[in-house]
Amino acid sequence: MKRADLTEKILDIKRKNGWTWKYITGEIGGMSPVLVVGALLGQMKLVKPLAKAAAELFGLSEEEERMLNEVPYRGMPMPPTDPLIYRFYEMVMVNGPAWKAIIEEEFGDGIMSAIDFDIDISRQENPKGDRVKMTFTGKFLPYKYYGAEQGTPEYGFKEA
């Protein structure tokens, strides 16, 4: 069985039972719902206790349970073709330079981690049409200036 086959099996069971992602993540628990859904869709891994909980919920075999605990090959071809995912790509392509400039001005020369990272997704009611509210937080990782000599900063933190 390939990981994509397991994802399809999980989606078939979800569909057959009429389960929502909210229900599924509530039953499995243990970490952010985004990470749990990501793991069930093949983009993340579940730690062993959560893989076991998912296997019990979905009636999976031991082999499938172990597959949920494996580090997956992550990502997708670019640019994405799904319209919703493409909008995120578009947001980064259009707003990315401004985000980069603002982050560097505030923090210095570095990046925002996509590994030490949190995301929260919620509905924000609005009389003109509800809005998707997404809050991202990621650890700032300064670039290390290798071979820095005396008087030269070793890391790219914002200089005073």
C-alpha positions in Angstrom: 0.0 0.0 0.0 1.2 3.5 -0.8 0.6 6.5 1.5 -1.8 8.0 -1.1 -3.9 4.8 -0.9 -4.2 5.1 2.8 -5.3 8.8 2.5 -8.0 7.7 0.1 -9.1 4.9 2.5 -9.3 7.4 5.4 -11.3 9.8 3.2 -13.7 7.0 2.2 -14.3 6.1 5.8 -14.8 9.7 6.8 -17.3 10.1 3.9 -19.1 6.8 4.7 -19.6 7.7 8.4 -20.5 11.4 7.7 -17.7 12.5 10.1 -16.4 16.1 10.1 -12.7 16.9 10.6 -13.8 18.6 13.9 -15.2 15.3 15.1 -12.1 13.3 13.9 -9.6 15.6 15.5 -11.6 15.7 18.7 -11.5 11.9 18.8 -7.8 11.6 18.0 -6.7 14.7 20.0 -3.1 15.3 21.2 -2.0 18.1 18.9 -3.3 20.9 16.7 -6.2 19.9 14.5 -4.3 21.3 11.4 -1.5 18.8 12.2 -3.8 15.9 12.7 -5.7 16.6 9.5 -2.4 17.1 7.7 -1.2 13.7 8.9 -4.4 12.0 7.8 -4.0 13.6 4.4 -0.4 12.4 4.2 1.5 15.6 4.8 2.5 15.1 8.4 3.2 12.2 10.8 1.3 11.2 13.9 3.3 10.2 17.0 2.7 6.6 18.0 -0.1 7.2 20.5 -2.0 9.4 18.0 -1.4 6.9 15.2 -2.9 4.3 17.4 -5.9 6.4 18.2 -6.4 7.2 14.5 -6.1 3.5 13.6 -8.7 2.5 16.2 -11.1 5.3 15.0 -10.7 4.3 11.3 -10.4 0.6 11.9 -6.9 0.5 10.3 -4.4 -2.4 10.2 -1.1 -2.4 12.1 0.7 -1.7 8.9 -1.5 1.3 8.2 -1.1 2.5 11.8 2.7 2.3 11.3 2.4 4.2 8.0 0.7 7.1 9.9 3.8 7.3 12.1 6.2 7.5 9.2 7.8 10.8 8.1 6.0 11.6 4.8 7.4 13.1 1.6 5.8 16.5 1.9 4.6 19.1 -0.6 3.0 19.3 -4.0 3.8 20.4 -7.5 4.0 24.2 -7.9 2.1 26.2 -8.7 -0.9 24.5 -7.0 -3.9 23.9 -9.2 -6.6 23.7 -6.4 -8.2 27.2 -6.4 -8.2 27.5 -2.6 -4.6 26.4 -2.2 -3.6 28.6 -5.2 -5.0 31.7 -3.3 -2.4 31.0 -0.6 0.3 30.8 -3.3 -1.0 34.1 -4.8 -1.0 35.8 -1.3 2.7 34.9 -0.9 3.7 35.9 -4.4 1.9 39.3 -4.1 2.4 40.1 -0.4 5.6 38.1 0.3 8.0 40.9 -0.4 6.1 43.2 1.9 5.9 40.5 4.6 9.7 39.9 4.2 10.5 43.7 4.5 8.4 44.1 7.6 9.7 41.0 9.4 13.3 42.0 8.6 12.8 45.5 9.8 11.3 44.2 13.1 13.5 41.1 13.7 16.6 41.4 11.5 18.1 39.1 8.9 16.5 35.7 9.1 13.4 33.7 8.5 10.1 32.7 10.2 10.2 29.0 10.9 7.7 26.7 9.2 8.7 23.9 11.6 8.4 25.7 14.9 5.1 27.1 13.8 1.5 27.4 14.9 -1.7 28.1 13.0 -5.2 28.7 14.1 -8.2 28.8 11.7 -11.5 30.2 12.8 -14.7 31.7 11.4 -15.2 35.4 11.8 -18.8 36.4 11.4 -19.4 39.4 9.2 -22.7 40.8 7.9 -21.2 41.1 4.4 -20.1 37.4 4.4 -18.2 35.4 7.0 -14.5 35.6 6.9 -11.7 33.1 7.3 -9.4 34.1 10.1 -6.0 32.6 10.1 -3.3 33.4 12.7 0.2 32.2 12.0 3.0 32.3 14.6 6.5 31.1 13.8 9.8 31.3 15.6 12.2 33.8 14.2 15.4 32.1 13.1 18.3 34.6 12.4 20.8 33.8 9.8 24.2 32.8 11.2 27.1 34.8 9.8 29.7 32.1 9.6 33.3 33.2 10.0 32.2 36.4 11.7 35.3 38.3 13.0 35.6 40.3 16.1 33.2 43.2 16.0 30.9 41.5 13.5 27.6 40.1 14.8 27.5 36.3 14.7 23.7 36.2 14.0 21.3 38.4 12.0 19.3 39.7 14.9 18.1 43.3 14.5 21.0 45.6 15.3 20.3 48.3 17.9 
